Amino acid sequence: MTGPTVMKFGGTSVEDAAAFERVAAIVAARMEMRPVVVVSAMARFTDALVAAVRQAAAGEPAEAAASLDEHLHRHAAVVRALIPAAARQELVDELEAARHTLADLLRIIAAHPGTRPPLHDEVVSFGERLSSLLVAAVLRARGLPGRWVDARRCVRTTAAHTRAEPLMDATRAATRAEAGPLLGAGEIPVLGGFIGAAENGATTTLGRGGSDYSAALVGAALDAGEIQIWTDVTGFLTADPRVVPHALQIPRLSYAEAAELAFFGAKVLHPRTIQPAVAQHIPVRVCNSRDPGAEGTWIEDQSEPSPRAVKAIAHKTGTTLVQVTAARMLGAYGFLRAFFEVFERHRASVDVVATSEVSISASLDDPAALPALIPDLERLGTVGVEEGNAIVCVVGEGLGASPGVAGEVFGAIRDVNVRMISQGASRINLTFVVGQDRVREVVRRLHATFFEE
């Protein structure tokens, strides 16, 4: 028997009663796929929960709790609109219990600041816990066998709060134990994404965007036939539509192409989503919950190169360049290791790297780490910092083996100052850094060159 289909719905796909209704219709039309539903928090609720934790830590727990009322009212509105009167009270009670629990947690955070990291995850988890509870209820109200599953009983993680890492073997065993019997009985397991539990039972979160990751973890655990990411766009596009309004939809991508695009700015799915799918060769489909009949983008092991090698152009703003120059780097052993150890110590992520005989440059997307990084880097050499940059990534299978592509890329932007170039680490991308003030122009020119001429 083909494995189940994991269907993940993002925050905008469950933003109001109409969106919940669409989710139920999408699931109902795909019952033969043996769906497993993974759902994000309602749009804007996670941000509100994070802000509430911050406000409570600043000594305003009552105000923090009050700030969540409008979002809990949005959940209640879905219950009133979609759940029959006879089944409402249980959900109303759940929402009221959540209100009281959140207020208690915020008071504890205010009184005991040391509890903030673990209680942050407990508070923020309510977004996915409540939305998944409502999706299961809406499915049942439409005559579908939806069954809520506490994701914390499935996704097992380290205890690194706000950025927990999944424990793959434990997650596989727990997910099979929880969801397997439901699938065997013809039911639809519904669980929240983004959240898990550490070995001591404490609630954890996988980091922002982690609901996509959860879907892939569940899919891998259940040997899914397919993982579907339902969002508010029809798959991957050839460029950000906010920059290129006439960007084209991409029908097929390889795992590697999708991962590069996701990492370098395409906000269609979380970059880590691909990892568990790659390991088990599970295809991923990106679909539009507002246009469920559209084909979307199909992501699998391999894809055919496009006629001109380039599949898409991604970009990411807010990039800071850090350069370390040292004459002793010439011919020295261990310099690169020492450079990267600094970033590892401070848990700072590097996007793009370029080296010469006497210098090394790296790009960061989180300048908050700089004050701690710079003193350690200055022990290696002279440090230069340049803010206000953007990364542009030209992606396509076969790009590295296609003569002339780099010439076309840089010919199209010959009057733009390129601060850094990285090519060769991957045969499917050409990455470079330009000033943030010119990145939109650069993306438009490249799109015109490869997709409009």
C-alpha positions in Angstrom: 0.0 0.0 0.0 1.2 3.5 -0.9 2.2 5.5 2.2 -0.1 8.3 3.5 0.0 11.8 2.2 1.0 14.5 4.7 -0.8 17.7 4.1 0.6 20.8 5.8 -1.5 23.9 5.9 0.3 27.3 6.7 -1.0 30.1 8.8 -2.8 32.0 6.0 -4.5 28.7 5.1 -6.2 28.8 8.5 -6.5 32.5 9.1 -10.3 32.6 9.4 -13.5 30.5 9.1 -13.5 30.7 5.3 -9.9 29.3 5.3 -10.8 26.5 7.6 -13.7 25.6 5.3 -11.3 25.5 2.4 -9.0 23.1 4.3 -11.9 20.8 5.0 -12.8 20.8 1.3 -9.3 20.1 0.2 -8.9 17.2 2.7 -12.3 15.7 1.7 -11.4 15.7 -2.0 -8.2 13.7 -1.2 -9.4 11.0 1.2 -8.1 8.3 -1.1 -4.6 9.6 -0.3 -4.9 8.7 3.4 -4.3 12.2 4.6 -2.4 13.2 7.7 -2.9 16.9 8.4 -0.2 19.1 10.0 -1.2 22.7 10.6 0.4 26.0 11.5 -1.0 28.5 14.0 -3.6 31.0 12.7 -1.9 33.8 10.8 -0.4 36.5 13.2 -1.1 34.4 16.3 2.5 33.2 16.8 3.9 36.8 16.5 1.3 37.8 19.1 2.4 35.0 21.5 6.1 35.8 21.1 5.3 39.5 21.8 3.3 38.5 24.9 6.2 36.6 26.3 8.5 39.6 25.7 6.0 41.9 27.4 5.5 39.7 30.4 9.3 39.4 30.8 9.3 43.3 30.9 7.0 43.1 33.9 3.6 43.5 32.2 1.9 40.1 32.4 -1.7 41.4 32.6 -1.2 43.5 29.6 0.5 40.7 27.8 -2.5 38.3 28.5 -4.9 41.0 27.4 -3.1 41.4 24.0 -4.0 37.8 23.2 -7.8 38.3 23.6 -8.4 39.4 20.0 -6.7 36.3 18.7 -8.6 33.9 21.0 -11.8 35.7 19.8 -10.8 34.8 16.2 -10.6 31.1 17.2 -14.0 31.4 18.9 -15.4 33.0 15.7 -14.4 29.9 13.7 -16.2 27.7 16.3 -19.4 29.7 16.0 -19.3 29.7 12.2 -18.4 26.1 11.5 -19.1 23.9 14.5 -22.7 22.7 15.1 -24.2 24.0 18.4 -24.2 20.5 20.0 -20.4 20.2 19.6 -19.4 23.7 20.4 -19.2 23.7 24.2 -16.1 21.4 24.4 -14.2 23.8 22.1 -15.4 26.9 24.0 -14.1 25.3 27.2 -10.8 24.5 25.5 -10.4 28.1 24.4 -11.3 29.4 27.9 -8.8 27.0 29.5 -6.1 28.2 27.1 -6.9 31.8 28.1 -6.4 31.0 31.8 -3.3 28.9 31.2 -1.6 31.5 29.1 -2.3 34.2 31.7 -0.8 32.0 34.4 2.3 31.2 32.3 2.8 34.9 31.6 2.6 35.8 35.3 5.2 33.1 36.0 7.5 34.6 33.4 7.2 38.0 34.9 7.8 36.8 38.4 10.7 34.4 37.6 12.7 35.6 34.5 14.8 32.5 34.6 11.8 30.4 33.4 11.5 32.4 30.2 13.2 30.0 27.7 11.1 26.8 28.5 7.9 28.8 29.2 8.4 30.7 26.0 8.0 27.4 24.1 5.0 26.5 26.2 3.2 29.8 25.5 4.1 29.9 21.8 2.9 26.3 21.3 -0.7 27.3 21.9 -0.9 28.7 18.3 -0.5 25.2 16.7 -2.3 23.4 19.5 -5.5 25.4 19.1 -5.5 25.6 15.3 -5.0 21.8 15.0 -7.8 21.2 17.6 -10.1 23.4 15.5 -9.1 21.7 12.2 -9.9 18.3 13.6 -13.3 19.6 14.8 -14.1 21.2 11.5 -13.3 18.0 9.7 -15.7 16.1 12.0 -18.4 18.7 11.5 -18.1 18.0 7.7 -18.5 14.3 8.2 -14.8 13.4 8.0 -13.0 11.3 10.6 -10.6 13.9 11.9 -8.8 13.0 15.1 -6.6 15.5 17.0 -3.1 14.3 18.0 -0.9 16.1 20.4 2.2 16.8 18.3 4.3 16.7 21.5 3.6 12.9 21.6 5.1 12.5 18.1 8.0 14.9 17.5 10.8 14.2 20.1 13.5 16.8 20.3 16.5 18.1 22.2 15.9 20.5 25.1 17.3 23.5 23.2 14.2 25.7 23.7 13.2 28.0 20.7 15.5 26.0 18.4 15.1 22.4 19.3 16.6 19.7 17.0 14.5 16.6 16.3 15.6 13.2 17.6 14.9 11.2 14.4 14.7 7.7 15.7 12.6 8.6 18.7 10.3 10.8 16.5 9.8 7.9 14.0 8.9 5.5 16.7 6.6 7.9 18.6 4.8 9.1 15.4 4.2 5.6 14.2 2.8 4.6 17.6 0.4 7.7 17.7 -0.7 8.1 14.1 -0.3 4.5 12.8 -3.4 3.0 14.5 -5.5 6.0 13.5 -4.5 5.6 9.8 -5.2 1.9 10.1 -8.7 2.7 11.3 -9.3 5.0 8.4 -9.1 8.2 10.5 -7.3 11.5 9.7 -4.6 12.4 12.3 -4.5 16.2 12.8 -1.5 17.7 14.6 0.2 21.0 15.1 3.5 21.7 13.4 6.4 23.6 14.9 6.2 22.0 18.3 7.6 18.9 20.0 8.7 17.7 23.4 12.1 17.0 25.0 12.9 13.8 26.7 11.8 15.2 30.0 8.4 16.1 28.6 8.9 19.8 28.3 7.3 21.5 25.3 9.8 22.6 22.7 9.7 24.5 19.4 11.7 23.9 16.2 12.2 27.6 15.3 10.3 29.9 13.1 9.0 28.2 10.0 9.3 24.9 11.7 5.8 23.7 10.8 7.1 22.7 7.3 9.9 20.8 9.0 7.3 19.1 11.2 5.4 17.9 8.2 8.6 16.5 6.7 9.5 14.7 10.0 6.0 13.2 10.2 6.1 12.2 6.5 9.5 10.5 7.0 8.3 8.7 10.1 5.2 7.4 8.3 7.0 6.6 5.0 4.7 9.0 3.3 4.0 8.7 -0.4 4.0 12.5 -0.7 4.3 15.6 1.4 2.1 18.5 0.4 2.8 22.1 1.6 -0.4 24.1 1.3 0.2 27.8 1.3 -1.1 31.0 -0.3 1.0 30.9 -3.5 1.0 28.4 -6.4 4.4 26.8 -5.8 7.8 28.3 -6.5 8.1 31.2 -8.9 11.0 32.3 -11.1 11.4 35.4 -8.8 9.8 37.1 -5.8 6.4 38.3 -7.2 6.8 41.5 -5.0 9.8 42.4 -7.1 8.8 40.8 -10.5 5.0 40.8 -10.6 4.9 38.7 -13.8 7.2 36.0 -12.4 6.4 32.5 -13.8 5.3 29.4 -11.9 7.9 26.6 -11.9 6.3 23.1 -12.4 9.3 21.0 -11.3 12.4 21.4 -9.1 15.0 19.0 -7.8 15.4 18.8 -4.0 18.7 20.7 -4.4 17.2 23.5 -6.4 14.3 23.9 -3.9 16.6 23.9 -0.9 18.8 26.6 -2.5 15.8 28.8 -3.4 14.3 28.3 0.1 17.6 29.1 1.8 18.3 32.2 -0.3 14.9 33.9 0.2 12.1 32.1 -1.5 9.5 32.1 1.4 7.4 29.2 -0.1 8.7 26.7 2.4 11.2 26.4 5.3 14.7 25.5 4.1 15.0 22.5 6.4 11.8 21.0 5.1 13.7 19.2 2.3 16.1 17.3 4.6 13.9 14.5 5.8 12.2 14.2 2.4 15.6 13.9 0.7 16.7 11.1 3.1 13.8 8.9 2.1 13.2 10.2 -1.5 9.7 11.4 -0.6 8.4 13.9 -3.2 7.2 17.3 -2.0 4.4 19.3 -3.7 3.8 23.0 -3.0 0.1 23.8 -3.5 -2.1 26.9 -3.2 -5.0 26.5 -0.7 -6.9 29.3 -2.5 -6.5 27.5 -5.9 -6.5 23.8 -5.0 -6.9 22.7 -8.6 -3.6 24.3 -9.7 -0.7 21.8 -10.1 1.7 23.7 -8.0 5.4 22.8 -7.9 6.6 19.2 -7.7 9.9 18.6 -5.9 11.8 15.3 -6.2 15.2 13.8 -6.5 16.0 15.1 -10.0 14.5 17.6 -12.4 15.1 18.4 -16.1 17.4 21.4 -16.7 15.7 24.4 -18.2 16.7 25.3 -21.7 18.9 28.2 -20.5 20.0 26.4 -17.3 18.4 28.9 -14.9 15.2 27.9 -13.1 14.8 30.9 -10.8 16.4 33.9 -9.2 16.2 34.3 -5.4 17.4 37.1 -3.2 17.8 37.9 0.5 18.2 41.3 2.0 19.6 42.5 5.3 23.0 40.9 4.7 26.2 42.1 6.4 29.7 41.3 5.1 32.5 40.5 7.4 36.1 40.4 6.1 39.2 39.3 8.0 42.5 40.2 6.4 45.8 38.8 7.7 49.2 38.5 5.9 50.0 35.5 8.1 47.0 33.7 6.4 49.2 33.2 3.3 50.1 29.5 3.2 49.1 29.0 6.9 47.4 25.8 8.2 44.3 26.1 10.3 43.3 29.7 9.5 40.0 28.8 8.0 39.2 26.4 10.8 40.0 29.2 13.4 37.7 31.6 11.4 34.7 29.3 11.4 35.2 28.2 15.0 34.5 31.8 16.0 31.1 31.7 14.2 30.4 28.3 15.8 31.2 29.5 19.3 28.7 32.4 18.9 26.1 30.3 17.0 26.2 32.7 14.1 25.2 31.3 10.7 27.2 32.1 7.6 25.5 32.2 4.2 28.2 32.9 1.6 32.0 32.6 1.8 34.8 33.8 -0.4 38.6 33.6 0.2 41.8 35.0 -1.3 45.4 34.5 -0.3 45.3 37.0 2.6 41.6 37.5 3.4 38.3 35.7 3.9 34.9 37.2 3.6 31.6 35.9 4.9 28.0 37.1 4.8 25.7 37.2 7.9 22.0 37.8 8.0 21.9 38.5 11.7 24.0 41.5 12.6 23.0 41.1 16.3 25.9 38.7 16.6 28.6 41.2 15.5 29.5 42.8 18.8 30.4 39.3 20.2 32.0 38.1 17.0 34.3 41.0 16.2 36.7 40.8 19.2 37.4 37.1 18.5 37.8 37.8 14.8 40.3 40.6 15.6 42.6 38.0 17.1 43.0 36.6 13.6 43.5 39.8 11.7 42.1 43.2 10.6 38.3 43.1 10.6 36.1 45.0 8.2 32.3 45.2 8.4 29.9 46.3 5.6 26.2 46.5 6.2 23.3 47.1 3.9 23.9 44.3 1.4 21.8 41.6 -0.3 22.5 38.2 -1.7 21.3 37.2 -5.1 21.2 33.5 -6.0 20.8 32.3 -9.6 19.6 28.6 -9.4 19.3 25.8 -11.9 20.3 22.1 -12.4 23.1 22.0 -14.9 24.1 25.7 -14.4 27.7 24.7 -13.5 28.0 22.8 -16.8 26.5 25.4 -19.0 29.1 27.7 -20.7 28.2 31.4 -20.8 25.7 31.6 -18.0 28.0 33.6 -15.7 28.8 35.9 -18.6 25.0 36.5 -19.2 24.4 37.1 -15.5 27.2 39.7 -15.0 26.7 41.2 -18.4 23.1 42.0 -17.5 24.3 43.9 -14.4 27.6 45.2 -15.7 27.1 48.7 -14.1 26.3 47.3 -10.7 29.1 46.9 -8.1 29.3 43.2 -7.0 30.8 42.9 -3.5 31.4 39.1 -3.4 31.0 36.1 -5.8 30.6 32.5 -4.7 30.6 29.8 -7.4 31.8 26.2 -7.4 30.5 25.0 -4.0 27.4 23.9 -5.8 26.9 23.1 -9.5 23.4 24.4 -9.4 23.8 28.0 -8.2 25.8 31.2 -8.8 25.6 33.4 -5.7 26.8 37.0 -5.4 26.4 40.0 -3.1 25.3 43.5 -4.1 24.2 46.6 -2.3 20.7 46.3 -0.9 19.7 49.6 -2.6 20.1 47.9 -6.1 18.9 44.4 -5.5 15.4 44.8 -6.8 16.8 46.3 -10.0 19.3 43.4 -10.3 16.6 40.7 -9.9 14.4 42.4 -12.5 17.2 42.6 -15.0 18.2 39.0 -14.5 14.6 37.9 -14.8 14.3 39.8 -18.1 17.5 38.2 -19.4 16.6 34.6 -18.7 12.8 34.5 -18.8 11.6 37.3 -20.9 13.9 37.6 -23.9 
